[in-house]
Amino acid sequence: PKLAKFDVMGNFNRARSSAEQAVNPLYEKYLRDFLAKQQIQKENKSGEVSLRKQSNAMELAQTLAESGVNRGRTVEDTAAAIGKLTEQEGQMQQDTGTAFDTDRRALAEDIAARGMTSTGIAGGQMFDQQNMRNISEERQVKEFNNQREAKKLFSMRTLEDLARGDENAKAVTAQKDTEAQFDLDAYLRELAADETQFRTENEVKRLGDINSQAQVFER
């Protein structure tokens, strides 16, 4: 009689197929759970970086707004100070002019009382009085001009400082955003490396379990 022949390879293939059906769902679940966890980590990190950038933008906007207010106040204060100096200069000229007229009339009356109106001495005295008034007024006008120039210089330097501060604030904000983005990119690279490692380890364990289960089913 013909001896029965056992299909060893067919038995192995059926055993491996059964083992895969038993093992694969579990390791597929492991992978899905791991990827879901990573997705949550990505979203959390992205949200954190987004908030950092929003905070940087808000801080910059506040700095620029404050700088704008200070710039406007500097211009207004300078204009007001120069206007006040101009007003004081006008009052000074009016006061000195009135005082000069009073003194000139008094001197003329004194000269006339002494009968010296047509003399050279009288002319010299009138000239000296006029000359002293001109020198005094010229010095005062120069002082007012110096004060106005000082106000303008202070205003110009203040505006330059504010503009430089704006540029520095923008540079700092850009640096903070760059650091935040680098942090996010580095974190995503770490997650990608962890995913690669997990997939490798998960696959090794899956194949090991399949082989073990296949041997049991094969027997």
Accessible surface in RSA format (square Angstrom, percent):
REM  Atomic radii and reference values for relative SASA: ProtOr
REM  Chains: A
REM  Algorithm: Lee & Richards
REM  Probe-radius: 1.40
REM  Slices: 20
REM RES _ NUM      All-atoms   Total-Side   Main-Chain    Non-polar    All polar
REM                ABS   REL    ABS   REL    ABS   REL    ABS   REL    ABS   REL
RES PRO A   1   178.06 129.8 121.98 111.2  56.08 203.9 141.42 116.8  36.64 227.7
RES LYS A   2   207.33 101.1 166.60 102.2  40.73  97.0 117.83 106.1  89.50  95.3
RES LEU A   3   158.28  88.1 143.40 102.6  14.88  37.4 145.19 102.0  13.09  35.2
RES ALA A   4   111.18 102.2  69.12 106.7  42.06  95.7  80.36 113.2  30.83  81.7
RES LYS A   5   200.37  97.7 164.46 100.9  35.91  85.5 111.91 100.7  88.45  94.2
RES PHE A   6   138.51  69.3 119.49  74.0  19.02  49.5 124.11  75.2  14.40  41.2
RES ASP A   7    86.27  60.4  76.98  76.6   9.30  22.0  37.35  87.9  48.93  48.8
RES VAL A   8    95.11  62.6  92.25  83.5   2.85   6.9  92.25  80.2   2.85   7.7
RES MET A   9   125.06  64.8 122.71  81.2   2.34   5.6 112.99  96.1  12.06  16.0
RES GLY A  10    13.60  16.8   0.00   N/A  13.60  16.8  13.19  36.2   0.41   0.9
RES ASN A  11    25.59  17.6  25.25  24.4   0.33   0.8   0.00   0.0  25.59  24.7
RES PHE A  12    73.12  36.6  73.12  45.3   0.00   0.0  73.12  44.3   0.00   0.0
RES ASN A  13    80.17  55.3  74.08  71.6   6.09  14.7  26.00  62.6  54.17  52.4
RES ARG A  14   143.43  60.2 138.31  70.5   5.13  12.2  77.77 106.3  65.67  39.8
RES ALA A  15     4.48   4.1   0.74   1.1   3.74   8.5   4.07   5.7   0.41   1.1
RES ARG A  16    66.41  27.9  66.41  33.9   0.00   0.0  23.41  32.0  43.00  26.1
RES SER A  17    50.19  42.4  47.58  63.5   2.61   6.0  26.83  57.1  23.36  32.7
RES SER A  18    49.34  41.7  44.78  59.8   4.57  10.5  14.86  31.6  34.48  48.3
RES ALA A  19     0.00   0.0   0.00   0.0   0.00   0.0   0.00   0.0   0.00   0.0
RES GLU A  20    57.82  33.2  57.82  43.7   0.00   0.0   5.98  11.6  51.84  42.3
RES GLN A  21   133.88  74.9 114.93  84.0  18.95  45.1  45.57  97.0  88.31  67.0
RES ALA A  22    61.27  56.3  29.47  45.5  31.80  72.3  40.01  56.3  21.26  56.3
RES VAL A  23     9.94   6.5   8.66   7.8   1.28   3.1   9.94   8.6   0.00   0.0
RES ASN A  24    36.20  25.0  36.20  35.0   0.00   0.0   7.94  19.1  28.25  27.3
RES PRO A  25    74.54  54.3  69.19  63.1   5.35  19.5  71.21  58.8   3.32  20.7
RES LEU A  26    82.77  46.1  77.84  55.7   4.92  12.4  81.98  57.6   0.78   2.1
RES TYR A  27    15.21   7.1  14.77   8.4   0.44   1.1   2.43   1.8  12.78  15.7
RES GLU A  28    91.96  52.8  88.81  67.2   3.15   7.5  31.89  61.7  60.07  49.0
RES LYS A  29   102.28  49.9 102.28  62.8   0.00   0.0  71.14  64.0  31.13  33.2
RES TYR A  30    92.44  43.2  89.34  50.8   3.10   8.1  60.10  45.2  32.35  39.9
RES LEU A  31    40.41  22.5  40.41  28.9   0.00   0.0  40.41  28.4   0.00   0.0
RES ARG A  32   141.67  59.5 136.09  69.4   5.58  13.3  70.39  96.2  71.28  43.2
RES ASP A  33    70.47  49.4  63.41  63.1   7.06  16.7  29.53  69.5  40.94  40.8
RES PHE A  34    40.26  20.1  35.03  21.7   5.23  13.6  39.80  24.1   0.46   1.3
RES LEU A  35    57.98  32.3  52.95  37.9   5.03  12.6  53.22  37.4   4.75  12.8
RES ALA A  36    56.05  51.5  46.70  72.1   9.35  21.3  54.65  77.0   1.41   3.7
RES LYS A  37   126.52  61.7 123.18  75.6   3.34   7.9  68.52  61.7  58.00  61.8
RES GLN A  38     4.87   2.7   4.87   3.6   0.00   0.0   3.93   8.4   0.95   0.7
RES GLN A  39    87.99  49.2  87.58  64.0   0.41   1.0  34.68  73.8  53.31  40.4
RES ILE A  40   100.34  57.1 100.34  74.8   0.00   0.0 100.34  72.3   0.00   0.0
RES GLN A  41    55.36  31.0  52.40  38.3   2.96   7.1  16.35  34.8  39.01  29.6
RES LYS A  42    70.25  34.3  70.25  43.1   0.00   0.0  25.42  22.9  44.83  47.8
RES GLU A  43   104.65  60.1  91.09  68.9  13.56  32.3  38.38  74.2  66.27  54.1
RES ASN A  44    97.22  67.0  85.31  82.4  11.92  28.7  30.40  73.2  66.82  64.6
RES LYS A  45    32.90  16.0  31.03  19.0   1.86   4.4   9.12   8.2  23.77  25.3
RES SER A  46    47.39  40.0  42.69  57.0   4.70  10.8  28.59  60.9  18.80  26.3
RES GLY A  47    32.82  40.5   0.00   N/A  32.82  40.5  31.89  87.5   0.93   2.1
RES GLU A  48    78.65  45.2  73.03  55.2   5.62  13.4  31.70  61.3  46.95  38.3
RES VAL A  49     3.40   2.2   3.40   3.1   0.00   0.0   3.40   3.0   0.00   0.0
RES SER A  50    49.21  41.6  43.59  58.2   5.62  13.0  27.51  58.6  21.70  30.4
RES LEU A  51   118.88  66.2 115.39  82.6   3.49   8.8 115.39  81.0   3.49   9.4
RES ARG A  52    84.64  35.5  79.88  40.7   4.76  11.3  39.50  54.0  45.14  27.4
RES LYS A  53    66.66  32.5  64.65  39.7   2.01   4.8  35.48  31.9  31.18  33.2
RES GLN A  54   104.15  58.2  98.80  72.2   5.35  12.7  39.32  83.7  64.83  49.2
RES SER A  55    63.89  54.0  57.46  76.7   6.43  14.8  27.58  58.7  36.31  50.9
RES ASN A  56    16.25  11.2  15.17  14.7   1.08   2.6   0.95   2.3  15.30  14.8
RES ALA A  57    57.22  52.6  51.01  78.7   6.21  14.1  53.30  75.1   3.92  10.4
RES MET A  58   120.84  62.6 114.54  75.8   6.30  15.0  86.42  73.5  34.42  45.6
RES GLU A  59    87.06  50.0  84.89  64.2   2.17   5.2  33.46  64.7  53.60  43.8
RES LEU A  60    34.08  19.0  32.26  23.1   1.82   4.6  34.08  23.9   0.00   0.0
RES ALA A  61    58.11  53.4  49.34  76.1   8.77  19.9  54.15  76.3   3.96  10.5
RES GLN A  62   113.31  63.4 106.06  77.5   7.25  17.3  42.34  90.1  70.97  53.8
RES THR A  63    53.85  38.3  49.61  50.3   4.25  10.1  32.96  44.3  20.89  31.6
RES LEU A  64    55.13  30.7  48.02  34.4   7.11  17.9  48.19  33.8   6.94  18.7
RES ALA A  65    62.12  57.1  48.03  74.1  14.08  32.0  59.60  83.9   2.51   6.7
RES GLU A  66   113.44  65.1 108.15  81.8   5.29  12.6  35.01  67.7  78.44  64.0
RES SER A  67     8.67   7.3   6.24   8.3   2.43   5.6   8.27  17.6   0.41   0.6
RES GLY A  68    31.95  39.4   0.00   N/A  31.95  39.4  22.83  62.6   9.12  20.4
RES VAL A  69    76.20  50.1  67.52  61.1   8.68  20.9  74.44  64.7   1.75   4.8
RES ASN A  70    53.94  37.2  51.95  50.2   1.99   4.8  11.46  27.6  42.48  41.1
RES ARG A  71    75.05  31.5  75.05  38.3   0.00   0.0  43.33  59.2  31.72  19.2
RES GLY A  72    31.57  38.9   0.00   N/A  31.57  38.9  30.98  85.0   0.59   1.3
RES ARG A  73   144.90  60.8 144.06  73.4   0.85   2.0  39.31  53.7 105.59  64.0
RES THR A  74    17.28  12.3  11.81  12.0   5.48  13.1   7.29   9.8   9.99  15.1
RES VAL A  75    77.19  50.8  74.75  67.7   2.45   5.9  76.09  66.1   1.10   3.0
RES GLU A  76   117.93  67.7 109.73  83.0   8.20  19.5  42.79  82.8  75.14  61.4
RES ASP A  77    94.70  66.3  89.67  89.2   5.03  11.9  30.39  71.5  64.31  64.1
RES THR A  78    19.14  13.6  15.76  16.0   3.38   8.0  14.11  19.0   5.03   7.6
RES ALA A  79    62.83  57.8  48.27  74.5  14.56  33.1  54.50  76.7   8.33  22.1
RES ALA A  80    68.03  62.5  50.12  77.3  17.91  40.7  61.77  87.0   6.25  16.6
RES ALA A  81    25.02  23.0  16.23  25.0   8.80  20.0  24.06  33.9   0.96   2.5
RES ILE A  82    34.53  19.6  34.53  25.7   0.00   0.0  34.53  24.9   0.00   0.0
RES GLY A  83    38.47  47.4   0.00   N/A  38.47  47.4  32.27  88.6   6.20  13.9
RES LYS A  84   110.96  54.1 107.55  66.0   3.42   8.1  63.12  56.8  47.85  51.0
RES LEU A  85    12.51   7.0  12.51   9.0   0.00   0.0  12.51   8.8   0.00   0.0
RES THR A  86    72.53  51.6  69.47  70.4   3.06   7.3  61.15  82.1  11.39  17.2
RES GLU A  87    90.49  52.0  79.36  60.0  11.13  26.5  36.87  71.3  53.62  43.8
RES GLN A  88    69.43  38.8  66.55  48.6   2.88   6.9  19.20  40.9  50.23  38.1
RES GLU A  89    21.02  12.1  21.02  15.9   0.00   0.0   5.99  11.6  15.03  12.3
RES GLY A  90    36.26  44.7   0.00   N/A  36.26  44.7  30.06  82.5   6.20  13.9
RES GLN A  91    91.12  51.0  89.46  65.4   1.67   4.0  30.73  65.4  60.39  45.8
RES MET A  92    22.90  11.9  16.62  11.0   6.28  15.0  22.35  19.0   0.55   0.7
RES GLN A  93    68.05  38.1  62.84  45.9   5.21  12.4  13.65  29.1  54.39  41.3
RES GLN A  94   128.06  71.6 116.38  85.1  11.68  27.8  37.88  80.6  90.19  68.4
RES ASP A  95    93.75  65.7  87.23  86.8   6.52  15.4  29.34  69.1  64.41  64.2
RES THR A  96    35.85  25.5  31.52  32.0   4.33  10.3  34.11  45.8   1.74   2.6
RES GLY A  97    14.18  17.5   0.00   N/A  14.18  17.5  14.18  38.9   0.00   0.0
RES THR A  98    83.33  59.3  78.52  79.6   4.81  11.5  62.00  83.3  21.33  32.2
RES ALA A  99    52.26  48.1  44.95  69.4   7.31  16.6  51.99  73.2   0.28   0.7
RES PHE A 100    22.53  11.3  18.49  11.5   4.04  10.5  22.11  13.4   0.42   1.2
RES ASP A 101    71.06  49.8  68.87  68.6   2.19   5.2  12.68  29.8  58.38  58.2
RES THR A 102    68.77  48.9  67.46  68.4   1.31   3.1  55.32  74.3  13.46  20.3
RES ASP A 103    78.31  54.9  75.02  74.7   3.29   7.8  13.99  32.9  64.32  64.1
RES ARG A 104    75.83  31.8  75.79  38.6   0.04   0.1  22.37  30.6  53.46  32.4
RES ARG A 105   143.36  60.2 140.13  71.4   3.22   7.7  66.42  90.8  76.93  46.6
RES ALA A 106    55.02  50.6  47.84  73.8   7.18  16.3  50.27  70.8   4.75  12.6
RES LEU A 107    37.20  20.7  32.98  23.6   4.22  10.6  36.75  25.8   0.45   1.2
RES ALA A 108    43.75  40.2  37.32  57.6   6.43  14.6  40.02  56.4   3.73   9.9
RES GLU A 109   118.43  68.0 110.62  83.7   7.81  18.6  45.98  88.9  72.45  59.2
RES ASP A 110    65.76  46.1  60.40  60.1   5.35  12.7  20.91  49.2  44.84  44.7
RES ILE A 111     5.80   3.3   5.80   4.3   0.00   0.0   5.80   4.2   0.00   0.0
RES ALA A 112    61.67  56.7  43.51  67.1  18.16  41.3  44.57  62.8  17.10  45.3
RES ALA A 113    89.99  82.7  45.85  70.7  44.14 100.4  58.63  82.6  31.36  83.1
RES ARG A 114   119.06  50.0  90.07  45.9  29.00  69.0  59.56  81.4  59.51  36.1
RES GLY A 115    62.92  77.6   0.00   N/A  62.92  77.6  34.10  93.6  28.82  64.6
RES MET A 116    37.03  19.2  37.03  24.5   0.00   0.0  26.45  22.5  10.58  14.0
RES THR A 117    99.67  70.9  82.08  83.2  17.59  41.9  74.02  99.4  25.65  38.8
RES SER A 118   116.77  98.7  76.74 102.4  40.03  92.2  54.39 115.8  62.38  87.4
RES THR A 119    54.83  39.0  44.28  44.9  10.55  25.1  49.81  66.9   5.01   7.6
RES GLY A 120    68.88  84.9   0.00   N/A  68.88  84.9  44.96 123.4  23.92  53.6
RES ILE A 121   109.54  62.3 100.88  75.2   8.66  20.9 107.71  77.6   1.83   5.0
RES ALA A 122     3.17   2.9   3.06   4.7   0.11   0.3   3.17   4.5   0.00   0.0
RES GLY A 123    40.94  50.5   0.00   N/A  40.94  50.5  35.58  97.6   5.37  12.0
RES GLY A 124    32.37  39.9   0.00   N/A  32.37  39.9  30.32  83.2   2.04   4.6
RES GLN A 125    60.92  34.1  55.28  40.4   5.64  13.4  24.80  52.8  36.12  27.4
RES MET A 126    41.98  21.7  41.55  27.5   0.43   1.0  40.88  34.8   1.10   1.5
RES PHE A 127   135.73  67.9 129.81  80.4   5.92  15.4 135.03  81.9   0.70   2.0
RES ASP A 128    82.73  58.0  81.53  81.2   1.20   2.8  24.59  57.9  58.14  58.0
RES GLN A 129    39.55  22.1  30.30  22.1   9.24  22.0  27.12  57.7  12.43   9.4
RES GLN A 130    58.61  32.8  58.61  42.8   0.00   0.0  28.95  61.6  29.66  22.5
RES ASN A 131    59.61  41.1  58.07  56.1   1.53   3.7   2.07   5.0  57.54  55.6
RES MET A 132   125.23  64.9 124.23  82.2   1.00   2.4 100.31  85.3  24.92  33.0
RES ARG A 133    62.83  26.4  56.67  28.9   6.15  14.7  16.98  23.2  45.84  27.8
RES ASN A 134    68.72  47.4  63.74  61.6   4.98  12.0  24.35  58.6  44.37  42.9
RES ILE A 135    61.87  35.2  61.74  46.0   0.14   0.3  61.82  44.5   0.05   0.1
RES SER A 136    53.98  45.6  49.44  66.0   4.54  10.5  29.47  62.8  24.51  34.3
RES GLU A 137    34.51  19.8  33.78  25.6   0.73   1.7  10.89  21.1  23.62  19.3
RES GLU A 138   122.34  70.2 115.15  87.1   7.18  17.1  43.72  84.6  78.62  64.2
RES ARG A 139   171.41  72.0 163.97  83.6   7.44  17.7  57.33  78.4 114.08  69.1
RES GLN A 140    66.69  37.3  63.09  46.1   3.60   8.6  23.86  50.8  42.82  32.5
RES VAL A 141    37.61  24.7  37.61  34.0   0.00   0.0  37.61  32.7   0.00   0.0
RES LYS A 142   131.03  63.9 128.80  79.0   2.22   5.3  73.65  66.3  57.38  61.1
RES GLU A 143    89.26  51.2  88.19  66.7   1.07   2.6  35.57  68.8  53.69  43.8
RES PHE A 144    25.96  13.0  25.96  16.1   0.00   0.0  25.96  15.7   0.00   0.0
RES ASN A 145    63.63  43.9  62.42  60.3   1.21   2.9  20.75  49.9  42.88  41.4
RES ASN A 146    77.62  53.5  71.33  68.9   6.29  15.1  22.71  54.7  54.91  53.1
RES GLN A 147    65.64  36.7  61.94  45.3   3.70   8.8  22.82  48.6  42.82  32.5
RES ARG A 148    33.53  14.1  33.53  17.1   0.00   0.0  12.79  17.5  20.74  12.6
RES GLU A 149   102.51  58.9  99.56  75.3   2.95   7.0  44.19  85.5  58.32  47.6
RES ALA A 150    59.13  54.4  48.34  74.6  10.80  24.6  54.95  77.4   4.19  11.1
RES LYS A 151    87.72  42.8  86.44  53.0   1.28   3.1  33.95  30.6  53.77  57.3
RES LYS A 152   101.76  49.6  96.55  59.2   5.21  12.4  53.42  48.1  48.34  51.5
RES LEU A 153    73.46  40.9  69.91  50.0   3.55   8.9  72.99  51.3   0.47   1.3
RES PHE A 154   138.79  69.4 135.24  83.8   3.55   9.2 138.22  83.8   0.57   1.6
RES SER A 155    10.67   9.0  10.67  14.2   0.00   0.0   3.19   6.8   7.48  10.5
RES MET A 156    98.27  50.9  94.55  62.6   3.72   8.9  59.80  50.8  38.46  51.0
RES ARG A 157   137.99  57.9 137.62  70.2   0.38   0.9  38.21  52.2  99.79  60.5
RES THR A 158    31.38  22.3  29.45  29.9   1.93   4.6  26.05  35.0   5.33   8.1
RES LEU A 159    49.76  27.7  47.50  34.0   2.27   5.7  47.50  33.4   2.27   6.1
RES GLU A 160    90.18  51.8  82.86  62.7   7.32  17.4  34.97  67.6  55.21  45.1
RES ASP A 161    75.67  53.0  67.50  67.2   8.17  19.3  25.22  59.4  50.45  50.3
RES LEU A 162    30.83  17.2  28.49  20.4   2.34   5.9  30.46  21.4   0.37   1.0
RES ALA A 163    47.92  44.1  45.93  70.9   1.99   4.5  47.35  66.7   0.57   1.5
RES ARG A 164   133.11  55.9 127.56  65.0   5.55  13.2  58.54  80.0  74.57  45.2
RES GLY A 165    32.80  40.4   0.00   N/A  32.80  40.4  28.57  78.4   4.23   9.5
RES ASP A 166    17.92  12.6  17.92  17.8   0.00   0.0   5.45  12.8  12.48  12.4
RES GLU A 167   104.32  59.9  99.84  75.5   4.48  10.7  44.58  86.2  59.74  48.8
RES ASN A 168    85.14  58.7  83.55  80.7   1.58   3.8  22.97  55.3  62.17  60.1
RES ALA A 169    19.26  17.7  10.55  16.3   8.71  19.8  17.44  24.6   1.82   4.8
RES LYS A 170    93.48  45.6  88.78  54.5   4.70  11.2  44.88  40.4  48.60  51.8
RES ALA A 171    62.30  57.3  49.30  76.1  13.00  29.6  57.28  80.7   5.02  13.3
RES VAL A 172    78.70  51.8  76.08  68.9   2.62   6.3  78.68  68.4   0.03   0.1
RES THR A 173    16.00  11.4  15.89  16.1   0.10   0.2   7.99  10.7   8.01  12.1
RES ALA A 174    56.52  52.0  49.38  76.2   7.14  16.3  55.15  77.7   1.38   3.6
RES GLN A 175    98.72  55.2  96.20  70.3   2.52   6.0  36.23  77.1  62.49  47.4
RES LYS A 176    74.41  36.3  72.55  44.5   1.86   4.4  48.55  43.7  25.86  27.5
RES ASP A 177    42.50  29.8  41.70  41.5   0.81   1.9  14.70  34.6  27.80  27.7
RES THR A 178    84.10  59.8  78.39  79.5   5.71  13.6  58.05  78.0  26.04  39.4
RES GLU A 179    90.44  51.9  84.02  63.6   6.42  15.3  31.55  61.0  58.89  48.1
RES ALA A 180     0.22   0.2   0.22   0.3   0.00   0.0   0.22   0.3   0.00   0.0
RES GLN A 181    64.90  36.3  64.90  47.4   0.00   0.0  34.70  73.9  30.20  22.9
RES PHE A 182   133.55  66.8 129.90  80.5   3.65   9.5 133.09  80.7   0.47   1.3
RES ASP A 183    48.89  34.2  46.47  46.2   2.43   5.7  13.54  31.9  35.36  35.3
RES LEU A 184    21.06  11.7  21.06  15.1   0.00   0.0  21.06  14.8   0.00   0.0
RES ASP A 185    50.99  35.7  48.90  48.7   2.09   4.9  12.39  29.2  38.60  38.5
RES ALA A 186    24.79  22.8  23.49  36.3   1.30   2.9  24.15  34.0   0.64   1.7
RES TYR A 187    56.68  26.5  55.02  31.3   1.66   4.3  39.99  30.1  16.68  20.6
RES LEU A 188    61.45  34.2  57.26  41.0   4.18  10.5  57.26  40.2   4.18  11.3
RES ARG A 189   138.76  58.3 129.68  66.1   9.08  21.6  75.77 103.6  62.99  38.2
RES GLU A 190   105.46  60.5 100.94  76.4   4.52  10.8  40.13  77.6  65.34  53.3
RES LEU A 191     8.63   4.8   8.52   6.1   0.11   0.3   8.63   6.1   0.00   0.0
RES ALA A 192    55.96  51.5  50.19  77.5   5.77  13.1  54.18  76.3   1.78   4.7
RES ALA A 193    62.08  57.1  49.86  76.9  12.23  27.8  57.57  81.1   4.51  11.9
RES ASP A 194    68.59  48.0  65.38  65.1   3.21   7.6  13.60  32.0  54.99  54.8
RES GLU A 195    38.74  22.2  38.74  29.3   0.00   0.0   5.22  10.1  33.51  27.4
RES THR A 196    88.96  63.3  86.29  87.5   2.67   6.4  61.55  82.7  27.41  41.4
RES GLN A 197   105.31  58.9  99.61  72.8   5.71  13.6  32.46  69.1  72.85  55.3
RES PHE A 198    50.04  25.0  48.12  29.8   1.92   5.0  49.62  30.1   0.42   1.2
RES ARG A 199   104.30  43.8  98.77  50.3   5.53  13.2  43.03  58.8  61.27  37.1
RES THR A 200    78.13  55.6  72.52  73.5   5.61  13.4  57.59  77.3  20.54  31.1
RES GLU A 201    79.59  45.7  76.73  58.0   2.87   6.8  31.37  60.7  48.22  39.4
RES ASN A 202    16.78  11.6  13.80  13.3   2.98   7.2   2.81   6.8  13.98  13.5
RES GLU A 203    72.26  41.5  71.84  54.3   0.42   1.0  37.44  72.4  34.82  28.4
RES VAL A 204    97.39  64.1  92.70  83.9   4.69  11.3  94.06  81.7   3.34   9.0
RES LYS A 205   127.52  62.2 120.47  73.9   7.06  16.8  73.45  66.1  54.07  57.6
RES ARG A 206    47.53  20.0  47.53  24.2   0.00   0.0  11.65  15.9  35.89  21.7
RES LEU A 207    67.69  37.7  67.69  48.4   0.00   0.0  67.69  47.5   0.00   0.0
RES GLY A 208    34.53  42.6   0.00   N/A  34.53  42.6  31.63  86.8   2.90   6.5
RES ASP A 209    56.83  39.8  55.85  55.6   0.98   2.3   7.47  17.6  49.36  49.2
RES ILE A 210     0.27   0.2   0.27   0.2   0.00   0.0   0.27   0.2   0.00   0.0
RES ASN A 211    69.30  47.8  67.65  65.4   1.65   4.0  18.03  43.4  51.26  49.5
RES SER A 212    64.15  54.2  59.56  79.5   4.60  10.6  31.46  67.0  32.70  45.8
RES GLN A 213    71.06  39.7  71.06  51.9   0.00   0.0   3.23   6.9  67.82  51.4
RES ALA A 214     1.91   1.8   1.85   2.9   0.06   0.1   1.91   2.7   0.00   0.0
RES GLN A 215    99.17  55.5  98.44  71.9   0.73   1.7  22.10  47.0  77.07  58.5
RES VAL A 216    83.99  55.3  75.45  68.3   8.55  20.6  75.52  65.6   8.47  23.0
RES PHE A 217    93.96  47.0  69.09  42.8  24.87  64.7  73.29  44.4  20.68  59.2
RES GLU A 218    57.59  33.1  47.20  35.7  10.39  24.7  11.97  23.1  45.63  37.3
RES ARG A 219   210.59  88.4 144.85  73.8  65.75 156.5  95.15 130.0 115.44  70.0
END  Absolute sums over single chains surface
CHAIN  1 A    15452.0      13734.0       1718.0       9027.6       6424.4
END  Absolute sums over all chains
TOTAL         15452.0      13734.0       1718.0       9027.6       6424.4
